[in-house]
Amino acid sequence: MPVRIGIAGIAGRMGRLLAEEALAAGAALAGGTRREAGAAAGLPAPVLPDIGALFAASDVVIDFTHASAAAAHVAAAAAAGRPFVLGTSGLSAEQEAAVAAAARQVPIVYAANFAPGVNLFLAIAERMAAALPPEQYDAEIVEMHHRQKVDAPSGTAVALGRAVARGRGTTLEAAGTESGRDGHTGARGTGSIGFAALRGGQVVGEHTLLFAAASEHIALTHRSFDRRVYATGAVRAALWLQGKAPGLYDMKHVLGMA
């Protein structure tokens, strides 16, 4: 029997891509939710009344909706005892704590980015940070996204910052961050991690990590040209979750890199 995948926000741009990729992977669509009440023309699955009904009808639910819904959705996953794939960015510390709490009851894949290339990028960033002393190599992260994106820096940029911090044997919070520089900011802090967020047009996603020393610069860049890569990765994660023990997983686990 095919895995029944439910999609929160099935009428949105990512929701429709997720539906297409789920069917292409041989899964069945259990249904979806949408912001507006009622059915939506052209959707490949029924619109269910709420997230609880979606979990009840599904073997696993995928959610790329909005950070404000994350806590309620992970609570519904825990209540239903169903696996959950969360791809929403911009979660607060409290919302991330709610995700971690729910993961003690059900398996959850929560990732800043579901593209395989980005997850390789994160692994390389951590290894490079471990090899390049922060006293000599400043780390700067530049990201650009479409003009509709509401959070900054992006979840992927923050994940890159955390990867750099891990490689340096610390945390992003302890290392300190520099972003939104404007006016007389003073000298750059040694060991801090810089962020710059650009918004414009319809850029799907571009991320560059720069290690800058006095004698050399090293730059790593990843560009996404189609949102479908995120949908493909999320469906892969949903299928991978079947039979997994409760826990908080990310794409490194799905890709066999953890």
C-alpha positions in Angstrom: 0.0 0.0 0.0 1.5 3.4 -0.9 2.4 5.9 1.8 -0.4 8.4 2.4 1.1 11.9 2.4 -0.8 14.9 3.7 0.2 18.4 2.7 -0.4 21.5 4.8 -1.0 24.5 2.6 -1.7 22.3 -0.5 -3.1 25.2 -2.5 0.1 27.3 -2.3 3.0 27.3 -4.6 5.1 24.9 -2.6 2.0 22.8 -1.7 1.2 22.2 -5.3 4.8 21.2 -6.0 4.8 18.8 -3.0 1.6 17.2 -4.3 3.2 16.6 -7.8 6.4 15.2 -6.3 4.5 12.9 -3.9 2.6 11.4 -6.8 5.8 11.1 -8.9 7.4 9.2 -6.0 4.5 6.7 -6.0 2.9 7.9 -2.8 -0.8 8.6 -2.3 -2.2 12.0 -1.5 -4.3 11.8 1.7 -5.4 15.4 1.4 -4.4 18.9 2.4 -5.3 22.0 4.3 -5.5 25.5 3.0 -5.8 29.0 4.5 -9.2 29.7 2.9 -12.2 27.5 3.7 -13.7 25.4 1.0 -12.4 23.3 -1.9 -10.0 24.7 -4.4 -10.3 24.0 -8.1 -7.5 21.9 -9.7 -6.2 20.4 -6.5 -5.2 16.7 -6.7 -6.5 15.8 -3.2 -9.4 16.7 -1.0 -9.1 19.8 1.3 -9.7 18.7 4.9 -11.1 21.0 7.5 -8.1 21.4 9.8 -4.6 20.0 10.6 -6.0 17.4 13.0 -8.2 15.9 10.3 -5.2 15.9 7.9 -3.0 14.0 10.4 -5.9 11.5 11.0 -6.1 10.8 7.2 -2.3 10.6 6.6 0.7 8.4 7.3 2.9 11.5 7.3 2.3 15.2 6.8 4.6 17.7 5.1 4.4 21.4 6.1 6.0 24.4 4.4 3.4 27.0 5.5 4.3 29.6 8.1 6.3 29.8 11.3 3.2 31.0 13.2 1.6 27.6 12.5 4.6 25.4 13.5 3.7 24.9 17.2 0.1 24.0 16.6 1.1 21.6 13.8 3.8 19.7 15.7 1.3 19.4 18.6 -1.2 17.9 16.2 1.5 15.5 15.0 2.3 14.4 18.5 -1.4 14.0 19.4 -2.1 11.9 16.3 1.2 9.9 16.6 2.1 10.6 13.0 5.5 11.5 11.5 6.0 15.1 10.4 8.2 16.9 7.9 8.7 20.6 8.7 10.3 22.9 6.1 9.1 26.2 7.4 11.8 28.8 8.1 11.9 31.7 10.5 10.9 29.8 13.7 11.6 31.5 17.0 13.4 29.8 19.9 10.1 29.0 21.5 8.7 27.4 18.3 11.9 25.3 17.8 11.5 24.2 21.4 7.9 23.1 20.6 9.3 21.1 17.7 11.9 19.4 19.9 9.2 18.5 22.5 6.9 16.9 19.9 9.9 15.0 18.5 10.1 13.1 21.8 6.8 11.5 20.8 6.9 11.2 17.0 9.6 11.2 14.4 10.1 14.7 12.8 12.4 15.8 10.0 13.0 19.6 10.5 15.4 21.1 8.1 16.4 24.6 7.0 16.7 23.4 3.4 15.7 20.1 1.7 18.0 20.5 -1.3 20.7 17.7 -1.3 23.3 20.2 -2.5 22.6 22.6 0.4 23.1 19.8 2.9 26.4 18.9 1.4 27.2 22.6 1.5 26.5 22.7 5.2 28.8 19.7 5.8 31.6 21.3 3.9 31.1 24.6 5.7 31.6 22.9 9.0 34.8 21.1 8.0 36.2 24.3 6.5 35.4 26.3 9.6 37.2 23.7 11.7 40.4 24.1 9.5 40.4 27.9 9.2 41.2 29.7 12.5 38.6 32.4 13.4 41.4 34.8 14.4 42.6 34.8 10.8 39.5 34.0 8.7 36.4 36.1 9.0 33.2 34.2 8.1 30.5 36.2 6.2 27.3 34.7 4.8 25.4 36.5 2.0 21.9 35.3 0.9 19.4 36.5 -1.7 15.8 35.5 -2.1 12.6 36.7 -3.9 11.0 39.9 -2.7 8.1 38.1 -1.1 10.2 36.3 1.6 9.3 37.6 5.0 12.1 36.4 7.2 15.8 37.4 7.2 18.4 36.1 7.3 17.0 32.9 5.7 16.8 29.7 7.5 19.5 28.3 5.3 21.8 31.2 6.1 21.3 30.7 9.8 22.0 26.9 9.3 25.3 27.9 7.6 26.1 30.1 10.5 25.5 27.3 12.9 27.6 24.9 10.8 30.5 27.4 10.9 30.1 27.8 14.7 30.1 24.0 15.2 33.2 23.7 13.2 34.8 26.2 15.4 33.7 24.4 18.5 31.1 26.9 19.7 27.5 28.0 19.0 26.2 30.8 16.8 24.9 32.6 19.9 28.3 32.3 21.7 30.2 33.4 18.6 28.1 36.4 18.0 26.6 37.7 14.8 26.9 40.8 12.7 24.1 41.8 10.4 22.3 44.8 9.0 25.5 46.9 9.3 24.7 50.6 8.9 26.4 53.8 9.9 29.5 53.8 12.2 29.5 50.3 13.4 33.0 50.0 14.6 35.5 47.3 13.7 34.4 43.7 12.9 34.4 41.4 15.9 37.0 38.6 15.8 35.3 35.2 15.6 31.8 36.7 14.9 29.8 35.5 12.0 28.4 38.0 9.6 25.1 37.9 7.7 23.8 40.0 4.8 20.3 39.5 3.4 19.3 40.7 -0.1 15.7 40.7 -1.4 14.5 41.3 -4.9 12.8 39.9 -8.0 12.0 36.2 -8.0 15.3 34.6 -6.9 14.6 31.1 -5.6 17.6 31.1 -3.3 21.3 32.0 -3.4 23.7 31.5 -0.5 27.4 32.3 -0.4 29.8 31.6 2.5 33.0 33.6 2.5 36.0 33.0 4.6 38.2 36.1 4.3 41.8 36.3 5.5 44.4 38.9 4.9 46.1 36.8 2.3 43.3 34.8 0.7 39.5 34.6 0.3 37.6 31.3 -0.1 33.9 31.4 -1.3 31.4 28.7 -1.5 28.1 29.3 -3.3 24.9 27.4 -3.8 22.1 28.5 -6.1 18.6 27.1 -6.4 16.9 27.6 -9.7 13.6 25.7 -9.1 11.6 25.3 -5.8 10.9 21.7 -7.0 14.3 20.6 -5.5 12.9 21.4 -2.0 9.7 19.5 -2.7 11.6 16.5 -4.0 13.8 16.5 -0.9 10.8 16.9 1.5 8.9 13.9 -0.1 12.1 11.9 0.2 12.2 12.8 3.9 8.5 11.8 4.3 9.1 8.4 2.8 12.3 7.9 4.8 10.4 8.6 8.1 8.2 5.5 7.8 9.0 3.2 10.6 11.5 5.5 12.3 11.6 5.9 16.1 10.5 9.2 17.7 13.3 11.8 17.4 14.3 15.1 15.7 16.0 14.4 12.4 17.3 16.5 9.6 18.4 16.0 6.0 21.8 14.7 7.0 19.9 11.6 8.4 17.7 11.3 5.3 20.8 11.5 3.0 22.8 9.0 5.1 25.3 11.7 6.1 24.7 11.5 9.9 
